[in-house]
Amino acid sequence: MERFLVEDTFKKFEGLKVLILGDAMVDAYLWGKIERISPEAPIPIVTVTNRENRLGGAANVSLNIQALGATPILFSVIGDDARGRDFLRLFKKRNLSEEGIFIDHGRQTTVKNRVISNGQHIARIDEETTEYISEELEDKIFKSISKTLKEKKIDVIIFVDYDKGVITPNLILKVTKLAKDKGILTAADPKIRNFKFYKEIDLFKPNFNEFRAGTKFPGKKNELDEILKVAHEYQSKKKFKIIFITLSELGVLISNGAEKSYYPANIRYIADVSGAGDTVISVAGLCLAAGLNPDMIAKISNMAGGLVCENVGVVPIDKDQLKTELLFKNGS
């Protein structure tokens, strides 16, 4: 990308406000070293050297949005528990708005516990509730979103679905309709359970496994022409403006119905793919709100997703690193 275009794009990001609706969580890490095998079972013994909590899921999308200079407002649900309090401490530390964070006294805060040794994931232990939130809480969240949209100029709404129950079929329908009535752009990172409920979304971003399950696509990840054909049919059926499919190590596919493009993944050292999807939907949502075309949305999002994979654990994108990469890779 030309320097002026890169600078202009990031300048546009700084003026954007993003409403995020989805499953927030705590990403907890146990860092350690392995020096022996357990005498009780053929498993490694990890001697813990450090513990760390990070914001994950939809909260990590908020961090990515914030890191790129835009303003995130997250709507999500946590439990009335120790992990929920950890979440709020992390949220306050990052100066994120708590106006959309609801506490459900009958629900536990979602936590992904990762055990890591020498940069490698040894195990992951999840603590979660996956049932949909109650109709009462659903109504409270929708009314709060409606109030925010009346009081603030929101440029794009991003659905971040981790299938933990915050995003319900009814919320998808009502929030999408409200956004359309107000002329606000929408983007969605779906999971299988809610896949079919998304319609009339401006940017729909499944990964390949979600796309395959949601559309009943029988083929493989490298069958690009067939994927695009099915994607176009599904896009037309659901009235999506753009469908954007991530193919992990193979890159991304994007289509607005008239134009279809494939972008291979950038060659780089992959330390950890955790959180890459969060970064991709964050960048794609901002690019959409900034008025960029599908070609630019795919290029910038693809590069950003690759960059965060160079880090161990879930981390938001580094704005300066992304800017440098965009200029360097395009010879500017």
Secondary structure, DSSP 8 states (H G I E B T S, - for coil): --HHHHHHHHHHHHT-EEEEEE-EEEEEEEEEEEEEE-SSSSSEEEEEEEEEEEEEEHHHHHHHHHHTT-EEEEEEEEESSHHHHHHHHHHHHTT-B-TTEEEETTS---EEEEEEETTEEEEEEEE---S---HHHHHHHHHHHHHHHHHS---EEEEE--SSSSS-HHHHHHHHHHHHHHT-EEEEE--TTTGGG--S-SEE--BHHHHHHHHT--S-TT-HHHHHHHHHHHHHHHT-SEEEEE-GGG-EEEE-SS-EEEE-------S--TTHHHHHHHHHHHHHHTT--HHHHHHHHHHHHHHHTTSSS-----HHHHHHHHHHHTT-
